[in-house]
Structures are given as C-alpha cells and as structure tokens.
Amino acid sequence: MGRSVGTATSNGDNGNSGRDGSLGPQPVYVVHRELFDTFYTREYPALVALAHVLTGARASAEDVAQEAMLAAYRRWDEVGELEFPAAWVRQACAHLATSFTRRRLVEARALLRLGGRRTEVAELDEGASVFWAEVRRLPRRQAQCLALFYVYGCSVAETAQVLACSESSVKTHLSRGRAKVAPRLDLRHDGGPNDEL
C-alpha cells in the first residue's frame, strides 16, 4: 500500500561491461514508502472512530488515536515498510483503547470509594450508544472484532490481519459477540461461527 518499486542503474554506468567482468549496469531497486503525513491524514478519522466505539468517549478516543499514531510515527522506518501499515496502527489503537478502558474502570472504582461522581456526555445517538455500550461489555477480542467490522467495514481477513489472529478466530469472535449483544438489544441473531461476514 502506497509503495512502488522502480529500477535505476548504479554509479552512472553507461551500459558497458564493468572492469570486474559484469555484463553491464546493475539495477538499484528504489522503494518509495508512503509519507507519514499522507498516512496520518487518511487513517486518523477512522482510527478515532475505532477508539470511540471501544472506549465510549470521544475526547478519550482522540487521545488513544493520537497515541497509536505517535507509536507508528516513532517506528515509521519499520512500520512504513510493512505491506499494510494501517493494520499495525489499528492493532495498536485497539490495544490502547482496551488499556484505557481498564484504567478508566479502576479510576471509576476509586472515585466511588472517595464519593466522587462522574457523568458521561452522550456522543452518539441513543441507539448507537446502547449498541456500543453492549459491545464494550463483551470480552476484549469480541469487542475489537465487532468494532473493526462495523467501524471500518473490515472483512474477516482484514480483521484477522489487524489483530494478528486466524480468520477462524475472527469468525468465532464475531459470531459469539453478536450472539451476546443481540438478546440484550432484542435483536435477531441467526449467524453461526462460520458465517461469511
């Protein structure tokens, strides 16, 4: 993605045989890696959406997405060479969102012990808020699979690549996650673990 390969001749050789007996100019492969700025501009909005559905808070989602992008920037020499750098940053974002949610739960418990109150401002319409609240109650992997599927429209293969797991695991997590969310929201769930999603 975002890379092209071209050839050029080395050392300005004009095509004649070299003194070492070689048959002519040696090709030099030049790989044009996508610029980080371009990558950031394209990926950031959907990354915020992914973090939002996993954390439940828009402002926190922006922090999580920024943190994931910062991690990618710091390792861009490595990440930029990957076949699908977006998978790397999405995986980082999913993990950071999960860590954020755990931290927030610890903080909430501490505030309750101290008698503090915390109010959440609804960022999504009522139906979407209820759905994503139920998704956040799922086990981590199921929530990540559902978020990637519904926010990015990732296929099973793409989700597996982002989360570094098998396609069969993704299908299982999606099916189980939907099966758990559906009764809570009074939705119909017909799918089995091997559905082609």
PAKE-106655 format. One line per field, with one value per residue (C-alpha): residue number from 1; chain; x, y, z. Coordinates in Angstrom, 1 decimal, decimal comma. Each point is the difference from the previous one (the first is absolute). Example, Ala and Ser with C-alpha at 12.3 -4.5 7.8 and 13.67 -1.06 7.14 Angstrom:
REM PAKE-106655
n [1 / 2]
chain [A / A]
u [12,3 / 1,4]
v [-4,5 / 3,4]
w [7,8 / -0,7]
END
This chain:
REM PAKE-106655
n [1 / 2 / 3 / 4 / 5 / 6 / 7 / 8 / 9 / 10 / 11 / 12 / 13 / 14 / 15 / 16 / 17 / 18 / 19 / 20 / 21 / 22 / 23 / 24 / 25 / 26 / 27 / 28 / 29 / 30 / 31 / 32 / 33 / 34 / 35 / 36 / 37 / 38 / 39 / 40 / 41 / 42 / 43 / 44 / 45 / 46 / 47 / 48 / 49 / 50 / 51 / 52 / 53 / 54 / 55 / 56 / 57 / 58 / 59 / 60 / 61 / 62 / 63 / 64 / 65 / 66 / 67 / 68 / 69 / 70 / 71 / 72 / 73 / 74 / 75 / 76 / 77 / 78 / 79 / 80 / 81 / 82 / 83 / 84 / 85 / 86 / 87 / 88 / 89 / 90 / 91 / 92 / 93 / 94 / 95 / 96 / 97 / 98 / 99 / 100 / 101 / 102 / 103 / 104 / 105 / 106 / 107 / 108 / 109 / 110 / 111 / 112 / 113 / 114 / 115 / 116 / 117 / 118 / 119 / 120 / 121 / 122 / 123 / 124 / 125 / 126 / 127 / 128 / 129 / 130 / 131 / 132 / 133 / 134 / 135 / 136 / 137 / 138 / 139 / 140 / 141 / 142 / 143 / 144 / 145 / 146 / 147 / 148 / 149 / 150 / 151 / 152 / 153 / 154 / 155 / 156 / 157 / 158 / 159 / 160 / 161 / 162 / 163 / 164 / 165 / 166 / 167 / 168 / 169 / 170 / 171 / 172 / 173 / 174 / 175 / 176 / 177 / 178 / 179 / 180 / 181 / 182 / 183 / 184 / 185 / 186 / 187 / 188 / 189 / 190 / 191 / 192 / 193 / 194 / 195 / 196 / 197]
chain [A / A / A / A / A / A / A / A / A / A / A / A / A / A / A / A / A / A / A / A / A / A / A / A / A / A / A / A / A / A / A / A / A / A / A / A / A / A / A / A / A / A / A / A / A / A / A / A / A / A / A / A / A / A / A / A / A / A / A / A / A / A / A / A / A / A / A / A / A / A / A / A / A / A / A / A / A / A / A / A / A / A / A / A / A / A / A / A / A / A / A / A / A / A / A / A / A / A / A / A / A / A / A / A / A / A / A / A / A / A / A / A / A / A / A / A / A / A / A / A / A / A / A / A / A / A / A / A / A / A / A / A / A / A / A / A / A / A / A / A / A / A / A / A / A / A / A / A / A / A / A / A / A / A / A / A / A / A / A / A / A / A / A / A / A / A / A / A / A / A / A / A / A / A / A / A / A / A / A / A / A / A / A / A / A / A / A / A / A / A / A / A / A / A / A / A / A]
u [0,0 / 1,5 / 3,2 / 1,5 / 3,1 / 2,2 / 3,4 / 2,9 / 3,6 / 2,7 / 3,0 / -0,9 / 1,1 / -0,8 / -0,8 / 3,6 / 1,4 / 1,8 / 3,6 / -1,1 / -1,4 / -3,7 / -2,2 / -1,1 / -1,8 / -1,3 / -3,6 / -0,6 / -3,5 / -1,5 / -3,0 / -2,2 / -1,6 / -3,2 / 0,6 / -1,2 / -2,0 / -2,0 / -0,5 / -1,1 / -2,5 / -1,6 / -0,1 / -0,6 / -3,8 / -1,0 / 2,6 / -1,8 / -3,3 / 1,5 / 1,3 / -3,3 / -2,1 / 2,5 / 0,4 / -3,5 / 1,4 / 0,9 / 2,7 / 1,7 / -0,3 / 1,9 / 2,8 / 0,1 / 0,2 / 2,7 / 2,0 / -0,3 / 1,1 / 2,9 / 1,2 / -0,2 / 1,9 / 2,8 / 0,4 / -0,9 / 3,3 / -1,3 / -3,8 / 0,1 / 1,7 / -2,8 / -2,3 / -3,0 / 1,1 / -3,6 / -0,4 / 2,9 / -1,4 / -3,6 / 1,4 / 1,9 / -3,2 / -2,1 / 2,5 / 0,3 / -3,8 / -0,3 / 2,7 / -1,7 / -3,4 / 1,7 / 1,6 / -3,3 / -1,7 / 2,7 / -0,4 / -3,8 / 0,2 / 2,5 / -2,4 / -2,9 / 2,0 / 0,8 / -3,6 / 0,6 / -2,4 / 0,7 / -2,4 / 0,3 / -1,0 / -1,7 / 1,9 / -2,1 / -3,7 / -1,9 / -0,2 / 3,7 / 1,0 / -1,9 / 1,4 / 3,6 / -0,5 / -1,0 / 3,0 / 2,4 / -1,4 / 1,2 / 3,3 / 2,9 / 0,5 / -3,7 / -0,4 / 3,1 / -1,3 / -3,5 / 1,5 / 2,3 / -2,8 / -2,6 / 2,2 / 2,5 / -2,1 / 3,0 / -0,4 / 0,7 / 3,5 / 0,7 / -1,1 / 2,2 / 3,0 / -0,6 / -0,4 / 2,7 / -2,2 / -1,6 / -3,1 / -1,8 / 0,6 / -1,4 / -3,1 / -0,5 / 0,5 / -2,4 / -2,7 / 0,3 / 0,1 / -3,1 / -1,8 / 0,7 / -1,0 / -3,2 / -2,1 / 1,0 / -1,3 / -2,9 / 1,6 / -0,2 / 3,3 / -0,1 / 3,7 / 2,3 / 3,7 / 0,8 / -2,1 / 1,7 / -0,3]
v [0,0 / 3,3 / -1,5 / -0,3 / -1,6 / 1,2 / -0,7 / 2,2 / -0,6 / 0,3 / 2,4 / 1,6 / -3,0 / 0,5 / -3,7 / -1,2 / -3,0 / 0,8 / -0,7 / -2,8 / -1,9 / 0,8 / 0,2 / 3,6 / 2,3 / -1,5 / 0,9 / 1,9 / -0,5 / 3,1 / -0,5 / 3,1 / -0,3 / 2,0 / 3,2 / -0,1 / 3,2 / -1,6 / -3,1 / 2,1 / 2,1 / -3,1 / -2,3 / 2,4 / 0,6 / -3,7 / -0,7 / 2,5 / -1,7 / -3,4 / 1,3 / 1,8 / -3,2 / -1,9 / 2,7 / 1,7 / 3,5 / 2,3 / 2,0 / -3,1 / -1,6 / 2,9 / -0,5 / -3,7 / 0,5 / 2,6 / -2,3 / -2,8 / 2,4 / 1,2 / -3,6 / -0,5 / 3,2 / -1,0 / -3,3 / 1,3 / -1,4 / -3,4 / 0,5 / 1,8 / -3,0 / -2,3 / -1,3 / 1,5 / 2,6 / 0,9 / -3,5 / 0,8 / 3,3 / -1,4 / -2,9 / 2,6 / 2,1 / -3,0 / -1,0 / 3,6 / 0,3 / -3,2 / 1,3 / 3,3 / -1,7 / -2,0 / 3,1 / 1,8 / -2,8 / 0,2 / 3,7 / -0,2 / -2,5 / 2,3 / 3,0 / -2,1 / -0,8 / 3,7 / 1,0 / 1,8 / 0,0 / -0,4 / 1,0 / -1,2 / 2,2 / -2,0 / 0,4 / -2,4 / -0,2 / -2,1 / -3,2 / 0,1 / 0,8 / -2,9 / -2,4 / 1,1 / -0,1 / -3,6 / -0,7 / 1,5 / -2,5 / -2,9 / -1,7 / 2,1 / -2,0 / -0,2 / 3,8 / 0,7 / -2,3 / 1,6 / 3,5 / -0,7 / -1,7 / 2,8 / 3,1 / -0,8 / -2,5 / -2,4 / -3,4 / -3,1 / -0,2 / 3,7 / -0,3 / -3,1 / 1,9 / 3,0 / -2,1 / -2,5 / -3,0 / -2,6 / 0,6 / -2,8 / 1,8 / 3,2 / -1,8 / -1,6 / 3,3 / 1,8 / -2,7 / -0,3 / 3,8 / 0,4 / -2,8 / 1,6 / 3,5 / -1,0 / -1,1 / 3,0 / 2,3 / -2,2 / -0,7 / -3,2 / -1,9 / -2,8 / -0,3 / -2,9 / 0,1 / -0,8 / 2,7 / 1,9 / 3,4]
w [0,0 / -1,0 / -1,3 / -3,4 / -1,2 / -2,9 / -1,4 / -0,8 / -1,0 / 2,6 / 0,0 / -3,3 / -2,0 / -3,7 / -0,6 / -0,9 / 1,8 / 3,2 / 0,8 / 2,3 / -3,0 / 0,7 / -3,0 / 0,5 / 2,4 / 3,2 / 0,8 / 3,2 / 1,5 / 1,4 / 2,3 / 0,4 / 3,4 / 0,7 / 2,0 / 3,6 / -0,5 / -2,8 / 2,0 / 3,1 / -2,0 / -1,6 / 3,1 / 2,9 / -0,2 / -0,1 / 2,7 / 2,3 / -0,9 / 1,0 / 3,3 / 0,6 / -0,2 / 2,1 / 2,7 / -0,1 / 0,2 / -2,9 / 1,8 / 1,3 / -3,5 / -1,5 / 2,7 / -0,7 / -3,8 / 0,4 / 2,2 / -2,6 / -2,7 / 2,1 / 0,5 / -3,8 / -0,6 / 2,4 / -1,9 / -3,5 / -1,5 / 1,0 / -0,2 / -3,3 / -1,6 / 0,9 / -2,7 / 1,9 / 2,5 / 0,8 / 1,6 / 2,4 / 1,1 / 0,4 / 2,1 / 2,2 / 0,3 / 1,0 / 2,7 / 1,3 / 0,1 / 2,1 / 2,4 / 0,2 / 0,9 / 2,7 / 1,5 / -0,1 / 1,9 / 2,7 / 0,2 / 0,2 / 2,9 / 1,7 / -0,4 / 1,3 / 3,1 / 0,4 / -0,5 / -3,3 / -2,9 / -3,6 / -2,8 / -3,6 / -2,9 / -2,7 / -3,3 / -2,1 / -0,7 / 2,5 / -2,1 / -0,9 / 3,6 / 1,4 / -2,6 / 0,6 / 3,8 / -0,4 / -2,3 / 2,7 / 2,5 / -2,2 / 0,4 / -1,4 / -3,3 / -0,8 / 0,5 / -2,2 / -2,8 / 0,1 / 0,0 / -2,9 / -1,9 / 0,5 / 0,2 / -2,8 / -1,9 / 0,2 / -1,5 / 2,1 / -1,6 / 0,6 / 3,6 / 0,5 / -1,4 / 2,2 / 3,2 / -1,0 / 0,4 / -2,3 / -2,1 / 1,7 / 3,4 / -1,4 / -1,3 / 3,4 / 1,9 / -2,4 / 0,3 / 3,8 / 0,4 / -2,1 / 1,8 / 3,4 / -1,1 / -1,9 / 3,0 / 2,0 / -2,7 / -1,0 / -3,5 / -2,0 / -0,5 / -2,5 / -0,6 / 1,0 / 0,5 / -3,6 / -1,6 / -2,9 / 1,4]
END
